[in-house]
Amino acid sequence: MVVTAQKRPQSMQNVPVAVSTIDARAIENQQLVDFSDLTRVSPALTINQNPNNNNISLRGIGTFAYSIGIESAVSVIVDDVPVLQQLQAFSNLSDIARVEVLRGPQGTLFGKNSSAGVINIVTKESAEEREGHVQFTLTSDRERRVETGLSGPLSDKAGFRLNAYAGQRDGEIKNLATGADLNGDTSKGVRLRLDFKPSAALQGKLIADYSKRHTEGPVTTLRVVPAGARQQNVAPLEPALSGITPGAENRNVRMDDPGYADSENSSLSGTLNWKLDRHTLTSVSTYQNWNYDLLTDYDGSTVDLVGALSNGARHGGVTQGGPYSSHMFTQELRLASNGEGVFNYLGGLYYADATNARAFTRGPQLSVSSFDSRAGNKTIAAFTQMDYQLAPATRVNAGLRFNRETIDVYYVNRVPATPLTYTGKSSDNAVTGKLALQHDLDKAVMVFGSFATGYKGAGYDISSGFDASRVRLPVAPETSKSYELGLKSRFLQNRLQVNATAFHADYEDFQAQSSRLDPVTNLTQNALTNVGELRTRGVELEVAAKPVNTLLLEGSVAYVDAVIKKYPRANCYPGQTVAEGCVRIGTASVQDLAGKRLANSPRLKLNLGATYNFPLGEGGYSGIANLNYQHQSAVNFDLGNNPLLVQKAYGIVNGSIALNSPSQAVKVTLYVNNLFDKSYAAFIGDNFNFYSGAHVLTQALPRNSERYFGLRVKYEF
């Protein structure tokens, strides 16, 4: 398997980086069709599917913030285009060549928003000969999807690849008020790639990508409604309970306006490689534009709480949401030595200019908020990485990156009769680096040790309640130090591959929601700030075995101990008592979270899989059977460690069987997701304050939390 974890093509087994990867064939066999399915690639990867803001974590480290001015700790890159907002990443996986999951700080080569790791998605190249395919998918949960592609040469110096898809799926949540199915989606997308090589020394690629997705919802369902909660809440709950039995498997709601989520993403990237005598000069230019609009039913009922809206329309409840808009331009220049000599090196310059805008409205009663905002971010960086052969079996690898970042904010609070406007600007410099030593114990056995520093940039907390104190006190950068010891090996004539990593990382100035004291006004705010220190450590093991040519066995396990070392002024969880650690400081109720586990960080995750290729009779027909199992231990979805918000341990079994025609042109696949119908939540929330002291719990139940069957027919020509 070839990866680009160090900005150049290398064998995965020769790279001193903890990386998991999966190729196109495995993606198809394991039915990985959506970004959230990538948790099967690396057990260290977890995803929190909050209806308002999905979160990506590696080794327990992610970003727990709603502000458009805060970057993710995990960088997602698609064909050299770094995703600006986490929500952009949650799209269909179509025509993918491979996915690489790089764990631990990767800032030396991938920049400041990769302090926890990188997910690198690479699409397929142009084919050398004319080829194409069309594929149809039908599922028992009413998904209909078609995908098609065409690729081949345009001349002896250029080729193309065109891929398009369209799909529609009814949702798994039933709205009893209207009979509609919710949390389903309609999606479509197209990608055009041109590969060209006008001369032996010059080659390049140009990729244009467009996708659009509409979701009905997303909504949460009632998980727990305590006795008496129907009478003691701010928002009437009785109408929402008619015909509904709250519980862990409740997939019914009753609401007047479930809302929607619309995502539209477009990107363009161009890469040029100019091969000189001893070097290769690379230029990578990218542009992306993302538009997102969200509306959610804040009260979750059918009661007319507010009457007429400001525009004269009627609405049955309180809603919140508004449009997002993000765009970014990046330019990278790299000069790399050719070959694999005694001394290899690369150096580069990087520039990025990003703007995020958001308008938000909640109300028009209860918790009212209305604002327009914009966050800007300009980055310039210089980086280098070198490796030197100390001895025939030993290499040292070192890298360094200088980063200069300038951020700005524009915010208008439209709730007062006279809107309040705030502006601000801030800059910061940072240096990150990496040092690694690798040694070949044998031709196919390599051990390595590394030390790396990470950096996640500063930002403004752009959300409801923004004021002058947030301009004066932008959220400071988050930094990290990571240590790794690893083994990469193959045995038994390459029939057995064993990779293992032990890691320890410390994070300082962790960015999260907390109670913050403004030194000027001496008032306490619930805001995004730097709250303390984290520590994550553990071991990862990946094993692949091919006992016979027709059978592939795979297994991976991650034990991650991700805890908070210092967090003295964290918000108390709803209803927390003094006996449970909640104390009063000024106007705030706070707790000390030192020693507590991070949110949505399972201590243990396990992936097991088997793929078997077999012949069918003597006519040339063949088949592929795949079975995989994924297990994770219990998690708490609340950073404040609310004991009510725990998802117990669970395991999921998926399987498929595919039949190929003698010419391999036709492939028919039958598959099942969640064979034993094990329900689980991707998010649990406590609505204690909204329901005036009642622990009314809601949950997000993802599509994969219930069983469904599918049929996929693919024709290649």
VEXDREN-20293 format. One record per residue (C-alpha): x, y, z. Coordinates in steps of 0.25 Angstrom, whole numbers, plus 5000, padded with zeros to 4 digits. Last residue first. Layout:
% VEXDREN-20293
XYZ ...
This chain:
% VEXDREN-20293
493049934922 492749914937 491349884942 491049894957 489749844964 489649874979 488549814988 488349855002 487849805015 487549895028 487749875043 487749985052 488850085058 489450105044 488450215041 488850295053 488050315066 488250445072 487750455086 486850535095 486850535111 485850605119 486550625132 485450725139 485950845145 485150955137 485050875124 485950965116 486950965127 487050805128 487050775113 488150665115 488750625102 489150485096 489950465083 490250355073 489250265080 489150115080 488250005074 488749865072 487949805060 488749675060 489249695045 489549835047 489749865032 489349755022 489949735008 489549664995 490549704984 490349674969 491549694960 491549704945 492749724936 493649624943 493649544930 493249414937 492149494944 492449534959 491549504971 491649584984 491349544998 491249645009 491349665024 491249755036 491249725051 491149835061 491649835076 491249915088 491749975101 490750075108 490450215103 490550305115 489850445116 489250425130 490550425137 490850565133 492350565131 492550715128 493050685114 491750615112 491550495102 492050395112 492550265105 492450115108 493350025100 493450005085 493249885076 493249865061 493049735054 493349705039 492849595030 493149595015 492849495004 493449504990 492949414978 493349364965 492749314952 493649254942 492749144937 493349034945 492549054958 492549174966 494049214970 494349274984 494949404990 494749415005 494849545013 494949545028 494849665038 495049705052 495049845058 495249875073 495050005081 495450015095 495450135105 494450205097 494550355096 493250425094 493550535104 494950525110 495150445123 495150515137 496450525145 496350675146 494950725144 494850825155 493450885156 492751015153 491451085157 491651235152 491251365158 492451385167 493051245169 491951145174 492350995175 491950865168 492650745172 491650635174 491350665188 491150815184 490050765174 490050745159 488650775154 489150805139 490650785138 491550885145 492250965136 493750955136 494651045144 495850955149 496150885136 497450815138 497950675134 496750635126 496750495122 496950405109 497350265112 497250205098 497350055095 497250035080 496949895073 497149855059 496849725052 496849675038 496749535032 496849515016 496549385010 496649334995 498249334995 498249255008 498749295022 498649435018 498749515030 498549665034 498849715048 498749855054 499049885068 498950025075 499350055089 499050165099 499250305104 498450435104 498650555113 497950685114 498250825120 497450945123 496251025120 496551115108 495251185105 493951165098 492851245107 491951235119 492251375124 492551425138 492651575141 493851645147 493651755136 495051765132 495651635137 494551555130 494351425137 494151305128 493151185131 493551085121 493351035106 494550975100 495951005095 497050925102 498151015106 499150905107 499150765101 500050645105 500250525097 500650385099 500750275089 500950125087 500850075073 500749935066 500749885052 500749735049 500649685034 500549535032 500549475018 501749555014 502649435012 502349385026 502549515033 502349665031 502649775041 502349915045 502649945060 502450075067 502850165079 502150305079 502350435087 501450555085 501450695090 500250785088 499850925087 498450995086 498551145082 497851255090 496351285090 496151425087 496051515100 495851665096 494851625085 494151525094 494151635105 493451735095 492251645093 491751515087 490551455095 490151365084 491351305077 492651345071 493751305081 494851365073 496051285069 497551245072 498151135064 498350985067 499850945069 500550815070 501950765074 502550635070 503450535076 503750395069 504150255071 504250155060 504350005058 504449935045 504249785041 504249745026 505749735023 506049715037 506249805050 506149925041 506250055049 505450175050 505750305057 504750425057 504850575060 503650665058 503450815058 502450925061 502751075061 501751175064 501451325061 500151395065 499251505060 497951575065 496851655060 495451705065 494151765062 492851775070 491451835065 490251855074 488951865067 488051985072 486651915077 487551805083 487451665078 488251695065 489651665071 490651695059 491951625059 493251645050 494451565054 495951555050 497051455050 498451465046 499351345046 500851325044 501351185044 502851135044 502950985041 504050885045 504450735041 505350635045 505550485041 506750395045 507050265037 507650135042 507850005034 509050045025 509450145035 509150285038 508250305026 507750445027 506350495026 505850635024 504650715025 504450865023 503350965025 502951115023 501651165026 500651285023 499251285029 498051375027 496751355035 495551435035 494251415043 492951475040 491651495048 490151535047 489351515060 488051485066 487751415079 486451395088 486451285098 484951275101 484251355089 484551385074 485351305075 486651265071 487351335059 488751315053 489551375042 490951315039 492151355031 493451285030 494651345022 495951275018 497251315012 498351215012 499851225008 500951115009 502351105006 503150975004 504350895007 504750745004 505850655007 506550525005 507950485009 508550345007 507650334995 506250294992 505950374979 505750514976 505950634985 504750714988 504350854986 502950894990 502051014987 500651024994 499551114990 498151124998 496851194995 495651185005 494151195005 493151185016 491651225017 490751185028 489251205028 488251205039 487751125051 486751125062 485351095064 484251125075 482851065072 481651055063 481951165053 481051255046 481651355036 481451505038 482951535035 483251555049 482751425053 481251405058 480851315069 482051285079 481751155087 480851085077 481050945082 481450845072 482750805080 484250795079 484450935086 485650975077 485150915064 486350925056 486751005043 488150995036 488751055024 490151025018 490951085007 492351035004 493351094994 494651034992 495951074985 497251004983 498651024977 499750914979 501050944972 502150844972 503650854969 504350714967 505850714970 507150644965 507050674950 505750744950 504350684950 503250794950 502050744957 500750834955 499550814964 498150884962 496950884971 495550934970 494450914980 492950924982 492050894994 490550914996 489950865009 488550885013 488050845027 486550835030 485450875040 484650775048 483450875048 482150835055 482750725064 482350585069 483550495069 483750345067 484950255066 485050215081 486050105083 486750165095 485450205101 484250295101 482950235097 482250325087 480750325084 480550465089 481850505096 482150635088 480750685092 481050665107 482450735107 481950885108 483250975108 483651035121 483550905129 482850855142 481650785137 482050685127 483350655135 482550595146 483250455144 484550465137 484550465121 485650385116 486150365101 485250455094 485650465079 486650555072 486450625059 487250645046 486350695040 486050655026 487450655020 487850725007 489150695001 489950764989 491250724983 492250794973 493750754970 494750804960 496050734959 497250784951 498550694950 499950714946 501150664939 502450724934 503850664932 503450554922 502650654914 501150704913 500750604924 499250624927 498250574937 496850634937 495850604948 494350634947 493450614960 491950614961 491050614973 489650584977 488950564990 487550544996 487450515011 486650445022 486650495036 485150495036 484050415030 482750485029 481450445036 481050585039 480950595054 481450455056 482850495051 483550365048 485050355049 485850255040 485850355028 485550325014 486750315005 487050384992 488350374983 489050434971 490450404967 491450454957 492950424953 493750474941 495250434939 496150494929 497450464922 498550544915 499850524908 499550414898 498250474896 496850484903 497150354911 496150284919 495050304929 493550294931 492750284944 491350254948 490650254962 489150224965 488450224978 487150184984 487050174999 485750115005 486150055018 486149925011 487249965002 487449994987 488750024980 489050044965 490450044959 490950094945 492350074940 493350124931 494650094924 495550154913 497050114915 498050184923 497050214934 497050354940 497350354955 496350314966 496050404978 496950424990 496450445004 497450485015 496950485029 497950555038 498350565053 498150625066 498850755064 498450755050 497950895049 499250965049 499850905036 499950775028 501450765027 502050795041 500550795047 500350645047 500050635062 499550485065 498950385056 498950385041 497650325035 497950305020 496750275010 496950214997 496450214982 495150274985 494050274973 492950334983 493050344998 491750425001 491750545010 492150585024 493450655022 492750795021 492250785035 493650795040 493850935034 495050975025 495350845018 496750845013 496750824998 497950734994 497050624987 496150625000 496750665013 496150655027 496950725038 496650675052 496850775063 495650855056 495751005055 495051115063 494451245057 493151175053 492851155067 492151025071 493250965080 493650835085 494850805076 495550665076 496450585084 496050445088 497150375080 496650435068 495350515069 494350575058 493150655063 491750675056 491050805060 489550835061 489050695060 490150645069 490850525061 492050505070 493050425062 494250335067 495550305060 496550215068 495950095063 496350125049 495750085036 494350045042 494150185048 494250225033 492750195032 492350345036 492950395023 491850315015 491850195006 492850095012 492149965008 493249875013 493549805000 493549944992 494450015002 495349895002 495449894987 495750044987 496850044997 496950055012 497950125021 498350135035 499550225039 500450235051 501650305045 503050255043 502850225028 503450095022 502250005024 501250105017 502150095005 502450235000 501850344990 502250484995 501650585004 502050505017 500750435019 500650405004 500250265004 500650134996 500050005000 
